[in-house]
Amino acid sequence: MRASRLLSVLLLLQNRGRMTARELADELEVSVRTVYRDVEALSAAGVPVYADRGRTGAYQLLGGYRTRLTGLSEEEAQALALAGLPVAATELGLGTVLAAAQLKLHAALPEELRRRASELAERFHVDVPGWHRDIERASALAGVADAVWHARRVRVRYRRWDGSAVDRELDPLGLVLKAGVWYLAARCDGSVRTYRVSRVDALTDLGETFDRPGDFELAEYWRAWSEGFERRLYPETARVRLSPLGRELVPFFLGAVGARALRDAGTRPAPDGWSTVELPVEAGAPALGQLLRFGAELEVLAPPELRHRVSEAVTRMGELYG
């Protein structure tokens, strides 16, 4: 562990040129006293580390000293797959490992490429969660991720959407982070199903491994499952008239499903700017709430019972607000 940290100190100084003890301590998540000891150890090993004394003092390497000790550990190589998703890496317990791997790669680059890589990091940033939700806190995520990586069979206590709990034996096949929510694709009773990791209340390693299906591809499975989930989430269709503003609001109120339906319809607006389209909606009461969000920018034409319910709701709202 200390050898890895000493290499990190060396690479940090090599990449950044000059750093204070406090900056090194914060980067490595250790105490300043530990940094002092590590720098002394590097000096004793022949690394030319120079220290400026005083309140503005800092460490730096002398004479353009560079090391080629940039070999990646197994964990660091794994973490690089999440290089564009630092939040996801942190959630999986690989945050510091990813930082170390990136540091080693950065140190191995020629000066010009290293400069361009730094410029890129300053200009682009990936923020995973959506505006209206943060990443869910899933206490079992680290255990689930370990079971996925090592193909370990587990038993979980899973909380279903209605609050009831069930026990399941799972072969974890893959993890997906979707809009701040972690999902697990796992084989159960011979078929692959999807589980929300935040609903795993307990996890037990059963002490045995399993053979992954040779034809299983996580990305393809997730694409097919997502399409099926959308169809189940929006099983009904409403025929509506949309104002120009209403058309612009469809992606915000009905998401990608509504935007796709609008695009596939291909209808051109009438001379007054309004257009008639069919939109997917949820079943029952949720459909009413979805359509009322459009206010006066949408008119429900069919089915008749849905139009009647919207009309009743608008009437009651008018009476409420006078």
C-alpha positions in Angstrom: 0.0 0.0 0.0 2.8 2.4 0.9 4.8 1.6 -2.2 1.7 2.5 -4.3 1.3 5.8 -2.4 5.0 6.7 -2.8 4.7 6.1 -6.6 1.6 8.4 -6.5 3.5 11.1 -4.8 6.3 10.9 -7.4 3.8 10.9 -10.3 1.9 13.9 -8.9 5.1 15.9 -8.6 6.1 14.8 -12.1 2.8 15.8 -13.6 2.1 19.0 -11.7 5.6 20.3 -11.1 5.1 21.9 -7.7 2.7 20.9 -4.8 2.4 21.7 -1.2 2.3 19.1 1.5 -1.4 19.9 2.1 -2.2 19.6 -1.6 -0.5 16.2 -1.7 -2.3 15.1 1.5 -5.7 16.1 0.1 -5.0 14.3 -3.2 -3.9 11.1 -1.6 -6.5 11.3 1.3 -3.8 11.0 4.0 -2.4 13.3 6.7 0.2 15.9 6.1 2.5 14.1 8.5 2.2 11.0 6.2 3.3 13.1 3.2 6.3 14.3 5.2 7.4 10.7 5.8 6.7 9.7 2.2 8.8 12.5 0.8 11.7 11.6 3.2 11.4 8.0 1.9 11.6 9.1 -1.7 14.7 11.2 -0.9 16.3 8.3 0.8 15.6 6.2 -2.3 17.5 8.7 -4.4 14.6 10.6 -5.9 15.7 14.3 -6.2 12.8 15.9 -4.3 13.4 19.6 -3.4 11.5 21.3 -0.7 11.0 25.1 -0.4 10.7 26.1 3.2 8.4 28.7 4.8 4.7 29.5 4.5 4.7 29.3 0.7 6.9 26.2 0.6 6.2 23.3 -1.6 7.8 20.2 -3.1 9.1 19.7 -6.6 11.5 17.4 -8.6 14.9 18.7 -9.6 16.4 18.7 -13.0 13.4 17.5 -15.0 13.6 14.1 -13.3 11.0 11.7 -14.7 10.1 8.1 -13.9 8.7 5.4 -16.2 7.2 3.4 -13.4 3.7 3.7 -14.8 2.6 0.1 -14.8 -1.1 -0.3 -14.0 -2.5 -2.7 -11.4 -5.3 -5.0 -12.2 -7.8 -2.9 -10.3 -6.5 0.3 -12.0 -6.9 -1.3 -15.4 -10.5 -2.2 -14.5 -11.2 1.3 -13.2 -10.2 2.9 -16.5 -13.4 1.5 -18.1 -15.1 4.1 -15.9 -12.7 6.9 -16.8 -15.5 9.1 -18.2 -17.8 8.4 -15.2 -16.0 9.4 -12.1 -19.2 9.5 -10.0 -19.9 5.9 -11.0 -16.4 4.9 -10.2 -16.8 6.4 -6.7 -20.1 4.7 -6.2 -18.4 1.3 -7.0 -15.5 2.0 -4.6 -13.0 2.6 -7.4 -12.6 6.4 -7.1 -9.1 6.5 -5.7 -8.1 3.5 -7.9 -9.3 5.4 -11.0 -7.4 8.5 -9.9 -4.2 6.5 -9.6 -4.6 4.8 -13.0 -5.3 8.1 -14.7 -2.3 9.6 -13.0 0.0 6.9 -14.3 -1.4 7.2 -17.8 -0.9 11.0 -17.7 2.7 10.6 -16.6 3.5 8.3 -19.5 2.3 10.7 -22.1 4.6 13.0 -24.1 4.6 16.6 -23.0 2.3 17.8 -25.8 -0.2 15.1 -25.4 -0.2 15.6 -21.7 -1.0 19.3 -22.2 -3.8 18.5 -24.6 -5.3 15.9 -22.2 -5.3 18.5 -19.4 -7.0 21.0 -21.7 -9.6 18.5 -22.5 -10.4 17.8 -18.9 -10.7 21.5 -18.3 -13.3 21.9 -21.1 -15.5 18.8 -20.8 -17.3 17.3 -17.9 -19.8 14.4 -17.5 -22.5 14.8 -14.9 -24.5 11.5 -14.7 -27.6 12.3 -12.6 -30.7 14.0 -14.0 -31.8 17.4 -12.9 -34.6 16.1 -10.7 -32.7 13.3 -8.9 -29.3 12.4 -7.5 -27.6 9.1 -7.8 -29.5 6.7 -5.5 -27.7 5.5 -2.5 -27.5 1.7 -2.8 -25.9 0.2 0.3 -25.5 -3.2 -1.4 -23.8 -1.8 -4.5 -20.2 -2.6 -3.6 -21.2 -6.2 -2.8 -23.3 -6.5 -6.0 -20.4 -5.2 -8.1 -18.0 -7.6 -6.5 -20.3 -10.5 -7.3 -20.7 -9.3 -10.9 -17.0 -9.1 -11.4 -16.1 -12.4 -9.8 -19.2 -14.3 -11.1 -20.3 -15.2 -7.5 -23.8 -16.5 -6.9 -25.6 -14.5 -4.2 -28.8 -14.6 -2.2 -30.6 -11.2 -1.8 -33.5 -9.9 0.2 -35.3 -7.7 -2.5 -37.9 -5.1 -1.8 -40.5 -5.0 -4.5 -42.3 -1.8 -5.7 -45.3 -2.5 -3.4 -43.0 -2.8 -0.3 -43.2 -6.5 0.0 -39.9 -8.4 0.4 -38.8 -11.6 -1.4 -35.6 -13.8 -1.2 -33.9 -14.6 -4.5 -30.8 -16.5 -5.6 -29.1 -14.6 -8.3 -26.3 -15.0 -10.8 -25.3 -11.3 -11.2 -24.4 -10.6 -14.9 -24.0 -6.9 -15.2 -24.6 -3.4 -13.7 -26.2 -0.4 -15.5 -26.3 3.2 -14.3 -29.3 4.9 -15.8 -30.1 8.5 -14.9 -28.7 8.2 -11.4 -30.2 4.7 -10.7 -28.2 1.5 -10.6 -29.8 -1.6 -12.1 -28.6 -5.2 -11.9 -29.1 -7.7 -14.7 -29.1 -11.1 -13.1 -30.1 -14.7 -13.9 -32.8 -16.1 -11.7 -34.5 -19.4 -12.1 -33.1 -19.8 -15.6 -34.1 -16.4 -17.0 -32.4 -12.9 -16.9 -34.2 -10.2 -15.0 -33.6 -6.7 -13.9 -33.4 -5.5 -10.3 -33.0 -2.0 -8.8 -29.9 -2.2 -6.6 -31.3 0.3 -4.1 -34.0 -2.2 -3.2 -31.5 -4.9 -2.3 -31.8 -4.8 1.5 -29.5 -7.8 2.2 -26.9 -9.7 0.2 -25.2 -13.0 1.1 -22.4 -14.6 -0.9 -23.3 -18.3 -1.3 -19.7 -19.3 -1.7 -19.9 -20.6 -5.3 -19.3 -19.3 -8.8 -21.4 -19.6 -11.9 -20.8 -19.8 -15.6 -21.9 -16.7 -17.5 -24.1 -17.3 -20.5 -21.9 -17.3 -23.6 -24.4 -15.3 -25.6 -25.2 -12.7 -23.0 -24.3 -9.1 -24.0 -25.1 -6.5 -21.4 -25.6 -3.5 -23.8 -28.0 -5.5 -26.0 -29.9 -6.9 -23.1 -30.4 -3.4 -21.6 -31.5 -2.0 -24.9 -34.2 -4.7 -25.3 -35.2 -4.5 -21.7 -35.5 -0.7 -21.8 -37.8 -0.8 -24.9 -40.0 -3.4 -23.2 -40.1 -1.3 -20.0 -41.2 1.8 -22.0 -44.0 -0.2 -23.5 -45.1 -1.4 -20.1 -44.8 2.1 -18.6 -46.9 3.7 -21.4 -49.4 1.0 -22.4 -52.1 3.4 -23.6 -52.4 5.9 -26.4 -54.1 9.3 -26.4 -55.1 11.2 -29.6 -54.4 14.9 -28.9 -54.1 18.3 -30.5 -51.0 20.2 -29.7 -50.2 23.8 -30.0 -46.7 24.8 -31.2 -45.6 25.3 -27.6 -47.3 21.9 -26.7 -45.1 20.1 -29.3 -42.0 21.7 -27.7 -43.1 20.5 -24.2 -43.6 16.9 -25.2 -40.0 15.8 -24.6 -40.0 17.5 -21.2 -43.3 16.0 -20.0 -43.3 12.6 -21.7 -39.5 12.1 -22.1 -37.9 10.2 -24.9 -40.9 8.0 -25.5 -43.1 11.0 -26.3 -40.4 12.7 -28.4 -40.1 9.5 -30.4 -43.8 9.2 -30.9 -44.0 12.8 -32.1 -41.1 12.3 -34.5 -42.5 9.0 -35.9 -45.9 10.6 -36.5 -44.4 13.0 -39.0 -47.6 15.1 -39.1 -47.4 18.7 -40.3 -49.1 21.4 -38.3 -52.4 22.8 -39.6 -52.6 26.5 -40.8 -53.4 27.6 -37.2 -50.1 25.9 -36.0 -51.8 23.1 -34.1 -51.2 19.4 -35.0 -53.0 16.2 -34.2 -50.9 13.3 -33.0 -51.1 10.1 -31.0 -49.0 10.1 -27.8 -48.2 7.2 -25.4 -49.6 7.6 -21.9 -49.6 5.7 -18.7 -52.7 3.7 -17.7 -55.4 5.0 -15.4 -55.0 8.0 -13.1 -51.3 8.8 -14.0 -52.4 9.5 -17.6 -54.6 12.3 -16.4 -51.7 14.0 -14.5 -49.4 13.6 -17.5 -51.8 15.4 -19.9 -52.9 18.1 -17.4 -49.3 19.3 -17.2 -49.6 20.7 -20.7 -52.4 23.1 -19.6 -54.0 24.9 -22.5 -51.4 23.7 -25.0 -53.0 20.3 -25.4 -56.5 19.1 -26.1 -57.5 15.4 -25.7 -59.6 14.1 -28.5 -59.7 10.4 -27.7 -60.3 8.0 -26.1 -63.7 9.6 -25.0 -63.4 8.5 -21.4 -59.9 10.1 -21.0 -61.2 13.4 -22.6 -64.1 13.3 -20.2 -61.8 12.9 -17.2 -59.6 15.8 -18.3 -62.7 17.9 -18.8 -63.9 17.2 -15.3 -60.5 17.9 -13.8 -60.2 21.3 -15.7 -63.8 22.2 -14.5 -62.9 21.5 -10.9 -59.7 23.5 -11.2 -61.7 26.4 -12.6 -64.1 26.3 -9.7 -61.2 26.1 -7.2 -59.5 29.1 -8.6 -62.7 31.0 -9.4 
